[in-house]
Amino acid sequence: MTILGLAESVAAAIGNPDLDVEKVFNSYNGLISTYVEVFSRYCLDKMLHRALPAKNDAADLTHVRYLRNRYIKLVSDDAIYKRYLRNDSLSLAEASIDADMELKVLGLEDVDAYSKLIAEKDIIEEFAIDPSPDRIKASITGLNSSPDIAMTWGIFVEGRLTGFAQLCRKIDSNKTHEFEETDDIDMLLDDEYQQRIRLKQLTVSPFTINIAIGEDYRGKGYGKAATRKVLEMASKRSVKEVFLHIAHYNEYSRRMAVSLGAELIEESMFLNVYRILL
Amino acid sequence: MKKYYLDTNVVYNLTKLSPAVLKTSFTSVFTMLEIITGINETSFGLRKSVLKKLLDSKIEIDFLMPEELGFKSFDCYNENYDLIEERTKSLMSLAKALISSNSHDEYIKTEAYGAPMGHAFFKDIDEKISRDFIAATASGTEEIKFLIDE
């Protein structure tokens, strides 16, 4: 409907009887797709809450046009963007953290820094990583080849390794049996059958995010910034939803997840599961 | 490649942004338009200073007007029409007149202020965006309501 509204205004401005609204509408090229999404969300919200546009909403949403259809973050402290452009807006403070930080695939040059990082008590407990030097070297070179892990990045702040982030896909072997169960040994060993099982697993297995931040860097917003970057990379890979497992007592992570649009979908004794739609 | 778009409120606070953000940021002609058209006697000094800092900062400015972005979103428009934009040049003249004025009184006496594409012209664009937006929101919400009721 937003596209139709835009098409109507363009057709009216052109004023050519041969170029009707339908023709204009059908030639939409997606240039301002972020604006179209945000404006549609805004209208729906206003309608559902029977609310009227606020004085500055027009100007605020007009800025969204300039994001076009690219991965650009809008920097503002205005609440309207947090509401309608949650994953693509940053506050002033968040923008500085975001710019100082980058996610990079770990290399052998990072072995020392990575060893130091995972030797921290909290990280050993949470991720059960073997801190022996040989295992670390092997895991750095093979970190991204584990079938359970889609991607692992080092979190670098001003060039220093300060944590790591993982976008994981846990392969559940039980799922194999849900797919064309068979006892036929020839079929089980068949390459094509195994390939189909693998594809099925990839379709059904959910993505989760793990973030570890070194103790000197905690509480400064790097965990949130890293999570946001992983979400962005997941979105670029056409992932539609990711899950976060957060311990009951971890209020900081809970607030961070909610501020990124996560909703609580499952509560258990130790861990709560949150989902973020992309 | 630019990673951050700065809205008008952030442009008022450029000094609070880290150099890493500034060098990968851009803003738009719409930000300039908002700064200039909102000027009055009280806000003259602040707005002049913000505009000067923005232009001195060398932050990239997207000079497409908001409705041009709307037009360019439709290929049938791009294929059949060439948009000749004259407003940007006039807005830059207005910005220069504002920066070189020492007071609001001095600004309103400049040639650029009273030009056909002067201050009143751009203020009207700013207000028209608000009017059109309210109309579009009203029509959009009615359409959604109609669909839901159906």
Interface residues (C-beta under 8 A of the other chain):
Chain A: M1 T2 G5 L6 A7 S9 V10 A13 I14 N16 L19 K23 V24 F25 N26 S27 Y28 N29 G30 L31 I32 Y35 F39 S40 Y42 C43 L44 K46 M47 P53 D57 A58 A59 D60 L61 T62 H63 R65 Y66 L67 R68 Y71 I72 K73 L74 V75 S76 D77 D78 Y81 L90 L92 A95 S96 D98 A99 D100
Chain B: K2 K3 Y4 Y5 L6 D7 T8 N9 V10 N13 K16 L17 S18 A20 V21 T24 S25 F26 T27 S28 F30 T31 E34 D62 P66 E67 L69 G70 F71 K72 S73 F74 D75 C76 Y77 N78 E79 N80 Y81 D126 I129 S130 D132 F133 I134 A136 T137 S139 G140 T141 E143 I144 K145
